[in-house]
Structures are given as C-alpha cells and as structure tokens.
C-alpha cells in the first residue's frame, strides 16, 4: 500500500468519524426529546393543568433545535458516500439504497410532516389530536433509526445477499433477511433506549440548572421527575440490550469483543475481568492490570465458567479464512486501546445514569422534596446533562472501529472502499472546513439552548395561550391599533 493511499484512507476515515460522531450527538437527543415532549403534552391532555402545556412548549424549543441540527449534519454525510467512498457506494449500493430510500420516503417523511403539522396547528385541533401529531413525529424518528441501522447492521453482519460475478458487487436477494438481521434486533433497541436516555438526562440536567437559578420551582420539578423516570427506565433497558448485543458479538465478531477486554491470549476458565490495564500494542501484551476473578466469564456467559478467545487466536483464524481473498499481509488487529477504554466509559456511564436517575427520583419525591435543598445533587444532575453524549460516542466508536479492517465485515476492506479520485489536499481542505462548520453549529446549538434555559419558562407567560384563537393579521381591526 502506497504512502499516499495510506494518507487518503486515514483522512477519509477521520472525516467520516468526525461527521458521524457530530451527527450522532443530535439524532439521539432529538429522539429522546421527542418522547419527553409527547409525554408532557399527553399529561396536559389528561390533567388540563397549564404547567404541562408550558412544559411542552418550553422543551419543544430544545427539541426543534436538535432536530434542525441533526438534519443539517445528516445531509453532509450523504455527500461523503459519493465523494470519499465511491467504491463502497458501488459495492454496497444495491443493499444500502433500499433501507435508506425507505427511511427518506416513509419514516423521515412521516417525522417531518407530522412535526410541521404539530408546530403550526396549536389552535386548529383539539389538544388530544394535536398531541397525537407529536407521537407520530416520535414514531417517525424511531422508524428512521430502524432503517438506517438496518443498513449499518448489514455492514456488521452481512445477510440476504449474493455476489454478482460480473461486477463483484453485493446484490440483494432477500430483503426480509436484511430486515430480520440478528445484528439489527440487538443494535436497534440498544440505540433507541440510549437515545431516550439522552433526551431524558438533558431535560433533567437543564431543569436542575433552572432550580439552581431559582426559576419556576413547580415547572422544573415536574420536568425533572418526568425526565428522570424516563431516564431510569430507558437506561436500565439500554444496559440490558447492550448485554444482548455483547452476547451476539462474542460469537460473530470475536476480535471486537476480545479488544474491548484487552485479551490477547486465550483465557482459562473461569476468565478474570480487567478493570484497568496498561496495554502494549506493539508487543501485544497487557501488563500490569487490575483483574476481578470470574467476572469476565460471568459477563460473557452469565455463569462462573467459560473461557474467552484472545485476539492472537482470532487473528490466526481470520488469516486462515481470508488470506486467499485479501492477502497474507492483512492486519486484523483492531485499535485495542480505543476499544478497551471506550467500552469502560460506555458501560460505566450507562450504569451511572441509571443510579443518578434513581437517586434523583428519591431526592425529588413529592412527599419530601430534598432536591431543592441539596445544591450538590442539583449540580450532579446538571453535569449529567453531558454524560449521555460521551457514552453514545463511545458506543459508536466501539461499533464502527471494532469492525476494522473491513467496511463491510468479511466482504470489503476500508482500503478497497475509498474513492480512487480522492486526494490528500482535497481531504485536508474539507476536513478543516467541516471542523469549522461543525464547531460553529455546535456553538450555535449550545448558545440558543442555554439562552432558552436562562430566559426560563415564564418569559412568555403573559402571551396568549397556544390553543387560543389568534388575531387574523389581515383583519381590518388589526390595522386600527
């Protein structure tokens, strides 16, 4: 492999990682906030309490910001497939095109249309029907995630295809097999529950800051409790579905799993779990480390016995299986340090969210509200606003980088997927432009979210109710003022 090609591959991977990670900050947020807003409006429909309507209107501002930024950042990725990864697009077009077309024409159409109807029909429909529009928006966002993850799951675990002997590209032969991909039905629920957790912790954290700033107490306490309840349930389910996904990866992508545990040599039975470790990737060794006996067997197989295949053995198996197709010089070792620490941040962060949600519900219980008097707990909840973004990013890193050296597992390598026309200069330029653009968009999002919170929920209290009949701006009385 030439030096120039290596640089093109590295820059292409960096650009894709940068754009995808940034996009993935806002997609889970918008899905989670959509659920929270729908719950709040439904609470207003059932109770008729004005505070729930105020909560719906206030938190929908943050939701709309995240939705807009998510759409903008997603568009950039569409261009990358054709510009930086044209060989991948040709190879995967028959598979990748179908789920993404359905996502755009069905799921995103439902999501965006219902969101538009929801935004501009407050005074046109009864509250119950209006609330259903937000639920349909949320359902559309979940369906969008399903179709996108169906395409991604094929890259992790190809199924329902054949290789075209003339072109050498994959050809879709069983659409339902792609949709029934076992990888999809482990990845999809994990991502969805993580998304709900993200929206919940953002609302809970921002509400905690509102309480610290002595804003509307009742508003923020009710917002916080709804968010924490959603966060408690969804974070628990995210941990459970993450365990399901791990069980599948142990058999399907053993190199990825071994890397997350820094296991180079086959373990004995029972296998100890490395809490922290100093990893030497050159010598392919781990020394020193802090181990917990039996724990890796328990985490891997849910019993106190069982060994784990190390990366060295997996590498030999992969060479025996793929040398004829990809050559003997292929390196099947994944970025071990990155996966090892990312897994610990992801798993630890998920458990932390669950525990803090439980603790926050205890402190804010109705009969004895300790939260308002516990400034330290409010600060903890405020800091938790940012934790899900780190956890989600680490999860994405594990999923994508653990597939190295393939872009489509076992079928196409990263080196074979890049565009032959890509140059180092063009990639450097676009990387700089994208970085500056994303920095601006991120600063914009943060600024307006913070401004909305500082303004507080009572800023527009004297304005007409959202369900009140507005004055026609073209009516003659409007010109007499």
DOBA-417710 format. One line per field, with one value per residue (C-alpha): residue in one letter; residue number from 1; x, y, z. Coordinates in steps of 0.25 Angstrom, whole numbers, plus 5000, padded with zeros to 4 digits. Layout:
<selums>
residuo c(A:...) .
num c(NUM:...) .
xx c(X:...) .
yy c(Y:...) .
zz c(Z:...) .
</selums>
This chain:
<selums>
residuo c(X:X:X:X:X:X:X:X:X:X:X:X:X:X:X:X:X:X:X:X:X:X:X:X:X:X:X:X:X:X:X:X:X:X:X:X:X:X:X:X:X:X:X:X:X:X:X:X:X:X:X:X:X:X:X:X:X:X:X:X:X:X:X:X:X:X:X:X:X:X:X:X:X:X:X:X:X:X:X:X:X:X:X:X:X:X:X:X:X:X:X:X:X:X:X:X:X:X:X:X:X:X:X:X:X:X:X:X:X:X:X:X:X:X:X:X:X:X:X:X:X:X:X:X:X:X:X:X:X:X:X:X:X:X:X:X:X:X:X:X:X:X:X:X:X:X:X:X:X:X:X:X:X:X:X:X:X:X:X:X:X:X:X:X:X:X:X:X:X:X:X:X:X:X:X:X:X:X:X:X:X:X:X:X:X:X:X:X:X:X:X:X:X:X:X:X:X:X:X:X:X:X:X:X:X:X:X:X:X:X:X:X:X:X:X:X:X:X:X:X:X:X:X:X:X:X:X:X:X:X:X:X:X:X:X:X:X:X:X:X:X:X:X:X:X:X:X:X:X:X:X:X:X:X:X:X:X:X:X:X:X:X:X:X:X:X:X:X:X:X:X:X:X:X:X:X:X:X:X:X:X:X:X:X:X:X:X:X:X:X:X:X:X:X:X:X:X:X:X:X:X:X:X:X:X:X:X:X:X:X:X:X:X:X:X:X:X:X:X:X:X:X:X:X:X:X:X:X:X:X:X:X:X:X:X:X:X:X:X:X:X:X:X:X:X:X:X:X:X:X:X:X:X:X:X:X:X:X:X:X:X:X:X:X:X:X:X:X:X:X:X:X:X:X:X:X:X:X:X:X:X:X:X:X:X:X:X:X:X:X:X:X:X:X:X:X:X:X:X:X:X:X:X:X:X:X:X:X:X:X:X:X:X:X:X:X:X:X:X:X:X:X:X:X:X:X:X:X:X:X:X:X:X:X:X:X:X:X:X:X:X:X:X:X:X:X:X:X:X:X:X:X:X:X:X:X:X:X:X:X:X:X:X:X:X:X:X:X:X:X:X:X:X:X:X:X:X:X:X:X:X) .
num c(1:2:3:4:5:6:7:8:9:10:11:12:13:14:15:16:17:18:19:20:21:22:23:24:25:26:27:28:29:30:31:32:33:34:35:36:37:38:39:40:41:42:43:44:45:46:47:48:49:50:51:52:53:54:55:56:57:58:59:60:61:62:63:64:65:66:67:68:69:70:71:72:73:74:75:76:77:78:79:80:81:82:83:84:85:86:87:88:89:90:91:92:93:94:95:96:97:98:99:100:101:102:103:104:105:106:107:108:109:110:111:112:113:114:115:116:117:118:119:120:121:122:123:124:125:126:127:128:129:130:131:132:133:134:135:136:137:138:139:140:141:142:143:144:145:146:147:148:149:150:151:152:153:154:155:156:157:158:159:160:161:162:163:164:165:166:167:168:169:170:171:172:173:174:175:176:177:178:179:180:181:182:183:184:185:186:187:188:189:190:191:192:193:194:195:196:197:198:199:200:201:202:203:204:205:206:207:208:209:210:211:212:213:214:215:216:217:218:219:220:221:222:223:224:225:226:227:228:229:230:231:232:233:234:235:236:237:238:239:240:241:242:243:244:245:246:247:248:249:250:251:252:253:254:255:256:257:258:259:260:261:262:263:264:265:266:267:268:269:270:271:272:273:274:275:276:277:278:279:280:281:282:283:284:285:286:287:288:289:290:291:292:293:294:295:296:297:298:299:300:301:302:303:304:305:306:307:308:309:310:311:312:313:314:315:316:317:318:319:320:321:322:323:324:325:326:327:328:329:330:331:332:333:334:335:336:337:338:339:340:341:342:343:344:345:346:347:348:349:350:351:352:353:354:355:356:357:358:359:360:361:362:363:364:365:366:367:368:369:370:371:372:373:374:375:376:377:378:379:380:381:382:383:384:385:386:387:388:389:390:391:392:393:394:395:396:397:398:399:400:401:402:403:404:405:406:407:408:409:410:411:412:413:414:415:416:417:418:419:420:421:422:423:424:425:426:427:428:429:430:431:432:433:434:435:436:437:438:439:440:441:442:443:444:445:446:447:448:449:450:451:452:453:454:455:456:457:458:459:460:461:462:463:464:465:466:467:468:469:470:471:472:473:474:475:476:477:478:479:480:481) .
xx c(5000:5006:5008:4999:4988:4990:4988:4976:4970:4974:4968:4955:4953:4955:4945:4935:4937:4936:4924:4917:4920:4915:4902:4901:4901:4888:4880:4879:4876:4864:4858:4859:4853:4842:4838:4839:4831:4820:4819:4817:4807:4799:4800:4793:4782:4779:4780:4777:4788:4794:4808:4809:4805:4816:4826:4822:4824:4837:4844:4840:4849:4861:4855:4853:4868:4873:4864:4869:4884:4882:4876:4887:4899:4892:4892:4907:4908:4900:4911:4922:4917:4919:4931:4940:4935:4930:4936:4928:4915:4917:4919:4908:4898:4888:4888:4890:4880:4867:4867:4872:4861:4850:4856:4855:4842:4834:4840:4846:4834:4825:4834:4836:4822:4816:4825:4821:4806:4809:4817:4806:4793:4792:4779:4773:4771:4767:4778:4777:4778:4789:4797:4796:4804:4816:4814:4814:4827:4834:4829:4835:4848:4849:4846:4857:4867:4862:4864:4878:4882:4877:4888:4898:4895:4898:4912:4914:4907:4904:4892:4881:4891:4899:4912:4910:4920:4921:4922:4928:4917:4907:4893:4881:4873:4865:4860:4853:4866:4873:4861:4862:4877:4880:4890:4879:4870:4881:4887:4873:4867:4881:4882:4867:4868:4881:4874:4862:4873:4880:4867:4863:4876:4877:4863:4867:4880:4875:4863:4873:4881:4867:4865:4879:4876:4863:4854:4839:4840:4828:4831:4845:4842:4831:4840:4851:4843:4837:4851:4857:4846:4849:4864:4863:4855:4862:4876:4873:4867:4880:4889:4880:4880:4895:4897:4889:4898:4910:4906:4904:4917:4925:4922:4920:4932:4941:4952:4944:4940:4954:4959:4949:4954:4969:4970:4982:4984:4972:4968:4966:4953:4948:4953:4956:4951:4961:4956:4968:4981:4993:4993:5005:5000:5014:5017:5003:5003:4996:5004:5000:4985:4975:4967:4954:4953:4942:4936:4939:4932:4920:4919:4921:4913:4905:4912:4924:4931:4936:4948:4950:4957:4969:4972:4984:4976:4965:4975:4980:4966:4963:4976:4973:4959:4962:4977:4973:4963:4970:4985:4994:4999:4985:4985:4973:4976:4966:4970:4971:4973:4962:4952:4957:4955:4942:4935:4938:4933:4921:4917:4921:4914:4901:4901:4904:4892:4883:4888:4887:4873:4869:4875:4869:4855:4858:4862:4851:4839:4826:4824:4838:4845:4860:4865:4863:4871:4882:4890:4901:4891:4886:4900:4901:4889:4893:4907:4899:4894:4906:4909:4900:4907:4920:4914:4907:4920:4928:4917:4918:4933:4933:4923:4930:4945:4943:4940:4954:4959:4946:4936:4926:4930:4937:4934:4941:4952:4954:4965:4956:4945:4951:4949:4961:4960:4961:4974:4981:4980:4965:4962:4971:4963:4949:4953:4957:4944:4935:4942:4940:4926:4923:4929:4920:4908:4911:4913:4900:4892:4899:4897:4882:4879:4886:4879:4865:4868:4873:4861:4853:4839:4832:4837:4825:4815:4807:4805:4792:4790:4795:4781:4775:4769:4780:4776:4776:4787:4779:4767:4763:4763:4778:4781:4773:4783) .
yy c(5000:5013:5025:5034:5023:5022:5037:5037:5025:5032:5045:5039:5031:5043:5051:5041:5039:5054:5056:5043:5046:5060:5056:5045:5055:5061:5049:5042:5055:5059:5045:5045:5060:5056:5045:5055:5066:5055:5050:5065:5069:5056:5059:5073:5066:5057:5067:5080:5086:5098:5095:5083:5091:5101:5089:5084:5098:5101:5087:5087:5098:5090:5078:5087:5092:5078:5073:5084:5082:5067:5069:5079:5069:5057:5064:5065:5050:5047:5055:5047:5033:5038:5047:5040:5025:5023:5009:5006:5012:5004:4991:4993:5001:4990:4987:5001:5008:5001:5004:5018:5020:5015:5023:5036:5033:5027:5029:5043:5048:5044:5050:5064:5065:5062:5071:5083:5080:5080:5093:5101:5095:5098:5106:5097:5083:5078:5076:5061:5061:5071:5062:5051:5058:5059:5044:5041:5050:5042:5029:5034:5037:5023:5017:5025:5019:5005:5007:5014:5003:4992:4997:4998:4984:4978:4985:4977:4964:4963:4955:4953:4955:4949:4954:4958:4950:4961:4973:4967:4975:4970:4968:4968:4955:4955:4968:4961:4955:4968:4973:4961:4962:4957:4969:4979:4974:4975:4988:4995:4994:4998:5010:5014:5013:5020:5031:5032:5033:5044:5053:5050:5054:5067:5071:5066:5073:5086:5086:5084:5097:5104:5100:5105:5119:5119:5119:5113:5102:5095:5095:5090:5079:5073:5074:5067:5056:5052:5052:5044:5034:5032:5032:5021:5012:5015:5014:5001:4995:5001:4993:4980:4981:4985:4971:4964:4971:4967:4952:4953:4960:4949:4939:4948:4958:4951:4961:4973:4966:4962:4976:4982:4973:4974:4959:4956:4941:4931:4932:4920:4916:4924:4937:4949:4963:4974:4987:4995:4991:4996:4991:4990:4988:4986:4974:4970:4969:4974:4978:4982:4981:4980:4968:4963:4947:4940:4953:4952:4938:4944:4956:4948:4935:4939:4927:4926:4917:4919:4924:4935:4934:4944:4953:4945:4933:4941:4947:4933:4929:4941:4939:4924:4929:4941:4940:4935:4947:4959:4954:4950:4964:4968:4973:4968:4974:4986:4999:4991:5003:5011:5000:4996:5010:5013:5001:5004:5019:5014:5003:5011:5023:5015:5010:5024:5030:5019:5021:5036:5035:5026:5036:5048:5042:5039:5053:5060:5051:5059:5056:5060:5069:5069:5073:5088:5088:5079:5088:5077:5068:5079:5081:5066:5065:5078:5071:5058:5067:5064:5049:5042:5049:5043:5030:5030:5034:5023:5013:5017:5016:5002:4998:5004:5003:4989:4985:4988:4985:4984:4994:4982:4971:4960:4966:4979:4985:5000:5001:4996:5005:5019:5027:5026:5041:5046:5054:5057:5072:5072:5063:5073:5085:5078:5073:5087:5093:5082:5084:5099:5097:5087:5096:5107:5099:5093:5107:5111:5100:5101:5117:5116:5104:5112:5125:5118:5112:5125:5132:5122:5116:5129:5139:5137:5135:5148:5144:5137:5122:5113:5108:5122:5127:5137:5150:5150:5159:5163:5166:5181:5182:5179:5192:5201:5199) .
zz c(5000:4996:5006:4998:4999:5014:5016:5007:5015:5029:5025:5019:5032:5040:5033:5033:5048:5051:5043:5048:5063:5062:5055:5065:5076:5072:5066:5079:5086:5077:5078:5093:5094:5084:5094:5106:5099:5095:5109:5114:5104:5107:5122:5119:5111:5123:5134:5128:5137:5130:5135:5126:5114:5118:5119:5105:5099:5106:5104:5090:5087:5090:5082:5070:5071:5072:5060:5051:5054:5052:5039:5034:5039:5033:5019:5019:5021:5008:5000:5007:5001:4987:4989:4998:4998:4984:4983:4995:4989:4976:4984:4994:4986:4984:4999:5005:4995:4999:5014:5012:5001:5011:5022:5014:5007:5018:5032:5031:5022:5034:5044:5037:5032:5046:5052:5043:5046:5061:5060:5053:5057:5072:5070:5059:5066:5080:5090:5089:5074:5074:5084:5074:5064:5073:5076:5061:5060:5070:5063:5050:5057:5063:5049:5043:5052:5049:5034:5036:5046:5036:5026:5037:5042:5029:5029:5043:5039:5024:5021:5010:4998:4987:4980:4966:4958:4947:4955:4968:4976:4986:4981:4990:4988:5001:5006:5018:5022:5023:5032:5040:5042:5057:5058:5055:5066:5076:5072:5069:5083:5089:5081:5083:5098:5099:5091:5101:5112:5105:5104:5118:5124:5116:5121:5135:5135:5129:5139:5151:5146:5146:5160:5163:5157:5165:5153:5154:5164:5161:5146:5147:5158:5149:5137:5145:5150:5137:5131:5142:5141:5126:5129:5139:5131:5118:5124:5130:5117:5110:5119:5117:5102:5102:5109:5098:5087:5094:5094:5079:5077:5085:5074:5062:5064:5074:5071:5074:5088:5091:5089:5098:5109:5104:5103:5094:5099:5101:5116:5124:5131:5139:5132:5140:5136:5134:5141:5136:5129:5122:5108:5099:5085:5079:5088:5088:5103:5115:5128:5138:5140:5151:5150:5156:5157:5150:5145:5130:5130:5137:5128:5115:5118:5131:5138:5146:5136:5122:5114:5104:5091:5090:5079:5075:5073:5065:5056:5052:5049:5041:5033:5030:5026:5017:5013:4999:4997:5004:5005:5016:5020:5025:5039:5047:5060:5063:5071:5085:5094:5088:5089:5103:5109:5101:5106:5120:5118:5111:5121:5133:5128:5126:5140:5145:5138:5144:5158:5157:5151:5163:5173:5167:5168:5182:5185:5177:5183:5185:5200:5204:5193:5197:5184:5185:5198:5193:5184:5182:5176:5166:5162:5160:5151:5143:5140:5136:5124:5116:5121:5110:5099:5103:5105:5092:5085:5091:5087:5073:5073:5078:5068:5056:5059:5064:5050:5045:5035:5028:5024:5021:5030:5022:5009:5006:5013:5017:5007:4996:4999:4997:4985:4975:4972:4986:4988:5001:4998:4996:5008:5017:5012:5014:5028:5032:5026:5033:5046:5046:5041:5052:5063:5058:5058:5072:5078:5071:5077:5091:5091:5088:5097:5108:5105:5105:5119:5124:5119:5126:5125:5130:5119:5110:5122:5118:5104:5099:5101:5090:5088:5088:5075:5069:5063:5047:5043:5030:5038:5037:5052:5052:5046:5056:5067) .
</selums>
